[in-house]
Amino acid sequence: MPSAVGGDLAGSELRSRRGRCGSQAARAAGPEGTATVAARSPKRPVPGPRLFEGACRWALLALVTLLSFATRFHRLDQPPHVCWDETHFGKMGSYYINRTFFFDVHPPLGKMLIGLAGYLSGYDGTFMFQKPGDKYEHHNYMGMRGFCAFLGSLLIPFAYLTVLELSKSLPAALLSAALLIFDTGCLALSQYILLDPVLMFFIMAAMLSMAKHGSCAGRPFSAPWWFWLSLTGVNLAGALGVKFVGLFIVLHVGWNTVSDLWHLFGDLSLSLVTVGKHLAARVLCLIVLPLALYVAIYAVHFAVLNQSGPGDGFFSSAFQARLLGNTLHNASIPEYLAFGSVITVKNLRMAIGYLHSHRHLYPEGIGARQQQVTTYLHKDYNNLWIIKKQNADSDPLDPSFPVEFVRHGDIIRLEHKETSRNLHSHYHEAPLTRKHYQVTGYGINGTGDSNDFWRIEVINRKFGNRIKVLRSQIRLIHLVTGCVLGSSGKVLPKWGWEQLEVTCTPYLKETLNSIWNVEDHINPKLPNISLDVLRPSFPEILLESHMVMIRGNSGLKPKDNEFTSKPWHWPINYQGLRFSGVNDTDFRVYLLGNPVVWWLNLLSIALYLLSGSIIAVAVQRGAHLPAEVAGLSQVLLRGGGQLLLGWALHYFPFFLMGRVLYFHHYFPAMLFSSMLTGVLWDTLLRLCACSLAPSSLASVVHVGGVLSLLLGIAYSFYLFHPLAYGMVGPLAQDPQSPMAGLRWMESWDF
């Protein structure tokens, strides 16, 4: 066997068992095993090959890093207008610079970092980011794009180092890096103001840290061991702080941690005290540290975004009271609700708003032709209601009458202040929601009928039977029909001014749609208190923000004429996403993976499952494998198994999600499949070389195979690079187009 191949194979086997920070084999064998090894190896190894290998490792790392940054920063300023989701995340970066509160379905870290990059690069936060295609003009957008490109560029060296750590093979690491360097999808996703490069950065950093920590298993509790374990925890917090799908890498690390602890528990050479120390270290670094950092991210988020903004209406009244510029900030109002008070009533479900009415009637054929009652997201005089007793005609604000507080179980009327009509329901069907009853405004000057009576119920009676502004959660039960006042969240047609439907539901189960709180409260007979005393604590606003984000995620449904995709589309590169432009006169950017890379990854997953199953069965049955083959088998099963697990965890959960899905959701999984491809093909080529040894063809097969793959991937990038860097001119169907003949699937829309 040629020394180049044999040495590498033997080294692969040895290093896969040892790790760079110490010898697990020696530790397990004890002094006798160490002496035996020493007896077999009396001579010191020549340092030359190690120095050469180390130099090659660093030279290749420098090369792939240089190529990564060169490809990601090339033409970064093009196009000089808003592309795709830059309209969201660029705008949110501006909100951080302006300290304006907003709502998003994702955790805040990614947007905070984008905003910080813009601020440090001189962007003043004044660009509106209204819609894709808006010109940036004189605004400095390059800092935010450059930050995302910087993190996207680091994915390649991270992948290189991770594969090198798992396989101890330079060709495998180089091949994995090349797959990501020359993928047009990863390239395009890294060049714009998006959360994806930030998310993938933390995912890959966590994977690399976990692999590095594993290599230090021979020296537990050493400085490198603690460093990589702590850094893994930091990166887990970062991934989860950018998007909730960061939970997948948390599960990956968690699975490996449990597996490691289980093996340590079964190592009888370790005392239970030592195993307990291992458990405590992992709890500290992988649970306590990430949770502390995750909570700290939100503390900074709430501290920075302290001014009222477009996100106010998604949160409770108590939450809004802490925002500068909100009408509730530093406001003074009566604490407990009394009859005669003028109030606004807000629904607790996200983005429902305030109970609202106006002088417009329901149209013919839509229930009773009475005054419309809706919910409205914005502050308005038509949100004001007067709370009155069931059958009392006297004015409760008359100074001669004592104050009477509203309590749990009271029968009340709600009179609309602007129109003097009562909140009313009856057995007519609601305009949009079947089997729900219509809610209207009825009566003249507050005089109506028995269908105007509602029983008030307090859900959280920790404040007693009285109704506390901002904090008490109430339901309104219609006395005649027994239904509960709520909002379906459905948008009414133009006759309803596209406000949201209010219904009375006969289903009495407690849901956020039917729970309300009192926000504004005016009563001259009651003393005012500062709303500062009613502000929620940090744990309360942290919990509320997560509940709002979870509801927001579950409520993400496809819009009319909006293209979405299904998870089975993604690995086959079925269809991409338009980042910019549609017509032949536009500057067009199309998010699509390099088909050679993606289909090679898909083939590699299938081949890995087949070859890995064969090897696993052979090992389990006790088949005798040559030392070189046994070492490669361990690399394939252990290192490749880690990467396959990462791919599966970042891909299959999307099949269970009910929210709207897009092509770009697959890219974290694609990182793992690319690394798996590098490990698999390097291992298969080495196994082929083993079968040909000691023939001179052995090294030719391995080196020639790796070079062929590298050249094929690079050439495919040359063909498809206009997808990422931008196209102008004829579409792909036109023979004059630079992409002519490259539309290999009908579903590709470029």
Residue pairs with C-beta under 8 A, 6 or more apart in sequence:
1 628
1 690
1 693
1 694
1 698
2 693
2 694
2 696
2 698
2 699
4 699
5 686
5 689
5 690
5 693
5 698
5 699
5 702
6 628
6 693
7 49
8 169
8 686
9 627
9 628
9 631
9 632
9 686
9 690
10 627
10 628
10 631
11 168
12 167
12 168
12 169
12 631
12 632
12 635
12 686
13 627
13 628
13 630
13 631
13 632
13 634
14 631
15 168
16 167
16 168
16 631
16 634
16 635
16 638
16 639
17 24
17 25
17 634
18 24
18 25
18 218
19 214
19 215
19 216
19 217
19 218
20 215
20 216
21 215
21 216
21 217
21 218
21 219
21 222
21 224
21 225
22 216
22 217
22 218
22 219
23 218
24 217
24 218
25 33
26 33
26 34
26 37
26 218
27 218
28 267
28 269
29 36
29 37
30 269
53 170
56 170
57 164
57 170
60 160
60 170
60 173
60 174
61 157
61 160
61 161
64 156
64 157
64 160
64 174
64 177
64 178
64 181
65 153
65 156
65 157
67 156
67 181
68 153
68 154
68 155
68 156
68 157
68 177
68 180
68 181
69 150
69 153
71 181
71 182
71 187
72 149
72 150
72 152
72 153
72 187
72 190
72 191
73 146
73 149
73 153
74 725
75 725
75 726
76 142
76 145
76 146
76 149
76 191
77 142
77 145
78 587
78 725
78 726
79 580
79 581
79 587
79 589
79 726
80 135
80 136
80 141
81 132
81 133
81 134
81 135
81 136
81 580
82 90
82 129
82 130
82 131
82 132
82 133
82 134
82 136
83 132
83 192
83 579
83 580
83 589
84 132
84 192
84 194
84 577
84 578
84 579
84 580
84 591
85 192
85 194
86 129
86 132
86 192
86 193
86 194
87 129
87 130
87 131
87 132
87 134
88 104
88 129
89 110
89 111
89 114
89 193
89 194
89 195
90 114
90 127
90 129
90 141
90 144
90 193
91 128
91 129
92 102
92 104
92 111
92 114
92 115
93 111
93 114
93 115
93 117
93 118
93 123
93 125
93 144
93 193
94 115
94 118
94 123
94 125
94 126
94 127
94 129
95 101
95 102
95 111
95 115
95 125
95 305
95 309
96 111
96 112
96 114
96 115
96 116
96 119
96 125
96 304
96 305
97 115
97 118
97 119
97 123
97 124
97 125
98 125
98 307
99 304
99 305
99 306
99 307
100 305
100 307
100 308
100 309
100 310
101 305
101 306
101 307
101 308
101 309
101 310
101 311
101 312
101 323
102 305
102 309
102 310
102 311
103 310
103 311
103 314
103 315
103 548
103 552
104 111
104 311
104 549
104 552
105 549
105 552
105 553
105 556
106 195
106 242
106 243
106 244
106 549
107 240
107 241
107 242
107 243
107 244
107 294
107 297
107 298
107 549
108 241
108 297
108 298
108 301
109 198
109 238
109 241
109 242
109 297
110 195
110 198
110 199
110 241
110 242
110 243
111 195
112 297
112 300
112 301
112 304
113 147
113 198
114 144
114 147
114 148
114 193
114 195
114 198
115 125
117 143
117 144
117 146
117 147
118 125
118 140
118 141
118 143
118 144
119 125
120 143
121 140
121 142
121 143
121 144
121 146
121 147
122 140
122 143
123 139
123 140
123 141
123 143
123 144
124 139
124 140
126 139
127 136
127 139
127 141
128 134
132 580
133 580
141 193
144 193
145 191
145 192
145 193
148 190
148 191
148 192
148 193
148 194
148 197
148 198
149 190
149 191
149 197
151 190
151 197
151 198
151 200
151 201
152 186
152 187
152 189
152 190
152 191
152 197
152 200
152 201
153 190
154 201
154 204
155 180
155 186
155 190
155 197
155 200
155 201
155 204
155 671
156 177
156 180
156 181
157 177
158 201
158 204
158 205
158 207
158 208
159 173
159 176
159 177
159 180
159 204
159 671
159 674
159 675
160 173
160 174
160 176
160 177
161 173
161 208
161 211
161 212
162 204
162 207
162 208
162 211
162 675
163 169
163 172
163 173
163 176
163 177
163 639
163 675
163 678
163 679
164 170
164 172
164 173
165 208
165 211
165 212
165 214
165 215
166 211
166 635
166 638
166 639
166 640
166 642
166 643
166 679
167 173
167 635
167 639
167 678
167 679
167 682
167 683
168 635
169 635
169 679
169 682
169 683
169 686
171 682
171 685
171 702
171 706
172 678
172 679
172 681
172 682
172 683
173 678
174 678
174 706
174 710
175 677
175 678
175 681
175 682
175 706
175 709
175 710
176 674
176 675
176 677
176 678
176 679
177 678
178 709
178 710
178 713
178 714
179 597
179 600
179 601
179 674
179 677
179 678
179 713
180 186
180 671
180 674
181 717
182 594
182 597
182 713
182 714
182 716
182 717
183 593
183 594
183 597
183 598
183 670
183 674
183 717
184 592
184 593
184 594
184 717
184 720
184 721
184 723
184 724
185 576
185 591
185 592
185 593
185 594
185 598
185 667
185 670
185 724
186 593
186 667
186 670
186 671
187 721
187 724
188 579
188 589
188 590
188 591
188 723
188 724
189 196
189 197
189 591
189 664
189 667
190 196
190 197
191 724
192 579
194 664
195 242
195 243
196 664
196 667
198 242
199 239
199 242
199 243
199 245
199 246
199 668
200 667
200 668
200 671
201 238
202 235
202 236
202 238
202 239
202 241
202 242
202 246
202 249
203 235
203 239
203 246
203 248
203 249
203 650
203 668
203 671
204 671
205 231
205 235
205 238
206 232
206 235
206 236
206 238
206 239
206 249
206 253
207 249
207 252
207 646
207 672
209 228
209 229
209 231
209 232
209 235
210 228
210 232
210 252
210 253
210 256
211 642
212 224
212 228
213 225
213 228
213 229
213 232
214 256
214 260
216 222
216 224
216 225
216 228
217 225
217 260
219 225
220 278
221 277
221 281
226 281
226 285
229 281
229 282
229 285
229 286
230 285
230 289
232 253
232 285
232 286
233 285
233 286
233 287
233 289
233 290
233 293
234 289
234 290
234 293
235 249
236 246
236 249
236 250
236 253
236 286
236 290
237 289
237 290
237 291
237 293
237 294
237 297
238 246
238 293
239 246
239 249
239 250
240 246
240 247
240 250
240 290
240 294
241 293
241 294
241 297
244 549
244 553
245 650
245 653
245 665
245 668
248 649
248 650
248 653
248 668
249 646
249 649
249 650
249 668
250 290
251 649
252 645
252 646
252 649
253 286
254 286
255 645
256 642
257 282
257 286
260 278
261 275
261 278
261 279
261 282
264 270
264 274
264 275
264 278
265 275
295 542
298 542
298 545
299 538
302 538
302 541
306 322
306 323
306 324
307 323
307 324
307 325
308 320
308 323
308 324
308 325
308 326
308 329
309 323
312 320
312 323
312 326
313 351
313 353
313 377
313 378
314 350
314 351
314 548
314 552
315 544
315 545
315 548
316 346
316 348
316 470
316 517
316 536
316 544
317 328
317 346
317 469
317 470
317 517
317 518
317 519
318 470
318 471
318 517
318 534
318 535
318 536
318 540
319 536
319 541
319 544
320 326
320 328
320 329
321 328
321 329
321 331
321 470
321 531
321 532
321 534
321 535
322 329
322 535
322 536
322 541
323 329
327 379
327 520
328 470
328 519
328 520
328 531
329 531
330 530
330 531
330 532
331 530
331 531
332 528
332 529
332 530
332 531
333 469
333 520
333 521
333 522
333 528
333 529
333 531
334 341
334 469
334 521
334 522
334 523
334 526
334 527
334 528
334 529
335 468
335 469
335 526
335 529
335 534
336 405
336 406
336 466
336 467
336 468
336 469
336 526
337 343
337 387
337 405
337 406
337 466
337 467
337 468
337 469
337 472
337 518
337 521
338 387
338 396
338 403
338 404
338 405
338 406
338 523
338 525
338 526
339 387
339 388
339 389
339 392
339 396
339 404
339 405
339 406
339 412
340 386
340 387
340 388
340 395
340 396
340 397
340 523
340 525
341 386
341 387
341 406
341 521
341 522
341 523
341 526
342 384
342 385
342 386
342 417
342 520
342 521
342 522
342 523
343 384
343 385
343 386
343 387
343 518
343 519
343 520
343 521
343 522
344 354
344 355
344 383
344 384
344 385
344 518
344 519
344 520
345 354
345 355
345 383
345 385
345 414
345 516
345 517
345 518
345 519
346 353
346 354
346 355
346 516
346 517
346 518
346 519
347 353
347 354
347 355
347 375
347 486
347 487
347 512
347 513
347 515
347 516
348 473
348 512
348 515
348 516
348 517
349 487
349 489
349 511
349 512
349 513
349 515
349 551
350 512
350 548
350 551
350 552
350 555
351 377
351 489
351 552
351 555
352 375
352 377
352 487
352 489
352 500
352 513
353 375
353 376
353 377
353 378
353 500
354 375
354 376
354 377
354 379
354 380
354 383
354 519
355 373
355 375
355 383
355 385
355 414
355 423
355 502
355 516
356 373
356 374
356 375
356 376
356 380
356 382
356 383
356 499
357 371
357 372
357 373
357 374
357 382
357 416
357 418
357 419
357 421
357 423
357 441
358 371
358 372
358 374
358 382
358 418
358 419
358 497
359 371
359 418
359 419
360 371
360 372
360 495
360 496
360 497
361 369
361 370
361 371
361 372
362 368
362 369
362 370
362 371
362 372
362 431
362 438
362 440
362 495
363 369
363 495
366 431
366 438
366 495
367 428
367 429
367 430
367 431
367 438
367 440
368 426
368 428
368 438
368 440
370 424
370 440
370 441
370 442
371 416
371 419
371 421
371 440
371 441
371 442
372 440
372 441
372 496
373 423
373 439
373 440
373 441
373 502
374 492
374 496
374 497
374 499
374 500
374 501
374 502
375 487
375 499
375 500
375 501
375 502
376 382
376 383
376 499
376 500
381 417
381 418
382 416
382 418
383 520
384 416
384 417
384 418
384 520
385 414
385 415
385 416
385 417
385 423
386 414
386 415
386 416
386 417
386 446
387 406
387 412
387 413
387 414
388 396
388 412
388 413
388 414
388 415
388 446
389 396
389 404
389 411
389 412
389 413
390 411
390 412
390 413
390 453
394 401
395 401
396 404
397 523
397 524
397 525
399 525
403 525
403 526
405 466
405 467
406 412
406 456
406 466
406 467
407 465
407 466
407 467
408 456
408 457
408 458
408 461
408 465
408 466
408 467
409 455
409 456
409 457
409 465
410 455
410 456
411 453
411 454
411 455
411 456
411 479
412 453
412 454
412 455
412 456
413 422
413 423
413 446
413 448
413 452
413 453
413 454
414 422
414 423
414 454
414 476
415 421
415 422
415 423
415 446
416 422
416 423
416 441
419 441
420 443
420 444
420 445
420 446
421 441
421 442
421 443
421 444
421 448
422 441
422 442
422 443
422 446
422 448
422 452
423 439
423 441
423 452
423 454
423 476
423 485
424 439
424 440
424 441
424 442
424 443
424 448
424 449
424 451
424 452
425 437
425 438
425 439
425 440
425 451
425 478
425 480
425 481
425 483
425 485
425 504
426 437
426 438
426 440
426 451
426 480
426 481
427 437
427 481
428 437
428 438
429 435
429 436
429 437
429 438
430 436
430 437
430 438
430 439
430 488
430 501
430 503
430 504
431 438
431 492
431 496
431 501
432 488
432 490
432 492
432 501
433 488
433 490
433 501
433 503
433 505
435 506
436 483
436 488
436 503
436 504
436 505
436 506
437 478
437 481
437 483
437 503
437 504
437 505
437 506
438 503
438 504
439 485
439 502
439 503
439 504
442 448
442 449
442 451
442 452
443 449
443 452
450 479
450 480
451 478
451 480
451 481
453 478
453 479
453 480
454 476
454 477
454 478
454 479
454 485
455 476
455 477
455 479
456 467
456 474
456 475
456 476
456 477
457 474
457 475
457 476
457 477
458 465
458 467
458 472
458 473
458 474
459 472
459 473
459 474
459 475
459 510
459 515
460 471
460 472
460 473
463 471
463 472
466 472
467 474
467 518
468 534
469 517
469 518
469 519
469 521
469 534
470 517
470 518
470 519
470 531
470 534
471 517
471 534
472 517
472 518
473 515
473 516
473 517
474 515
474 516
474 517
474 518
475 484
475 485
475 510
475 514
475 515
475 516
476 484
476 485
476 516
477 483
477 484
477 485
477 508
478 484
478 485
478 504
481 504
481 506
482 506
482 508
483 504
483 505
483 506
484 504
484 505
484 506
484 507
484 508
484 514
485 502
485 504
485 514
485 516
486 502
486 503
486 504
486 505
486 511
486 513
486 514
487 500
487 501
487 502
487 503
487 513
488 500
488 501
488 502
488 503
488 513
489 500
489 501
489 513
490 500
490 501
491 498
491 499
491 500
491 501
492 498
492 499
492 500
492 501
505 513
505 514
512 551
536 544
553 659
554 658
554 659
555 659
556 659
556 660
557 659
557 660
558 564
558 660
562 660
563 575
563 577
564 660
564 661
564 662
565 574
565 575
565 661
565 662
565 663
566 661
567 651
567 652
567 654
567 655
567 661
567 666
569 575
569 663
570 651
570 663
570 665
570 666
570 669
571 598
571 601
571 602
571 605
571 651
571 666
571 673
572 598
572 599
572 602
573 592
573 593
573 595
573 598
573 599
573 745
574 745
574 747
575 592
575 663
575 745
575 747
575 748
575 749
576 590
576 591
576 592
576 593
576 663
576 723
576 748
576 749
576 750
577 590
577 591
577 592
577 662
577 663
577 664
578 588
578 589
578 590
578 591
578 749
579 589
579 590
579 591
580 586
580 587
580 588
580 589
580 726
581 587
581 588
581 589
581 727
582 588
584 728
584 729
584 730
584 731
584 734
585 728
586 728
587 726
587 727
587 728
588 726
588 727
588 728
588 750
589 723
589 724
589 725
589 726
589 727
590 723
590 727
590 749
590 750
591 663
591 664
591 723
592 720
592 723
592 748
592 750
593 670
594 713
594 716
594 717
594 720
595 716
595 720
595 744
596 712
596 713
596 716
597 674
597 713
597 716
598 670
600 677
600 709
600 713
601 670
601 673
601 674
601 676
601 677
602 673
604 673
604 676
604 677
604 680
604 681
605 644
605 647
605 673
605 676
607 680
607 684
608 636
608 640
608 644
608 676
608 680
609 644
611 636
611 680
611 684
612 636
612 637
612 640
612 641
612 644
615 633
615 636
615 637
616 637
618 625
619 625
619 633
619 637
625 633
626 690
628 690
629 687
629 690
632 683
632 686
632 687
632 690
635 679
635 683
636 679
636 680
636 683
639 679
640 676
640 679
640 680
640 683
643 672
643 673
643 675
643 676
643 679
644 672
644 676
646 669
646 671
646 672
646 675
647 669
647 672
647 673
647 676
650 668
650 669
650 672
651 666
651 669
654 661
654 665
654 666
681 705
681 706
681 709
682 706
685 701
685 702
685 705
685 706
686 702
688 701
688 702
688 705
689 698
689 699
689 701
689 702
690 698
692 698
692 701
719 742
720 742
722 738
722 739
723 739
723 750
727 737
727 738
727 739
727 750
729 736
729 737
729 738
730 736
730 737
730 740
731 737
731 739
731 750
732 739
732 740
732 742
732 743
732 748
732 750
733 740
733 743
734 740
739 750
743 750
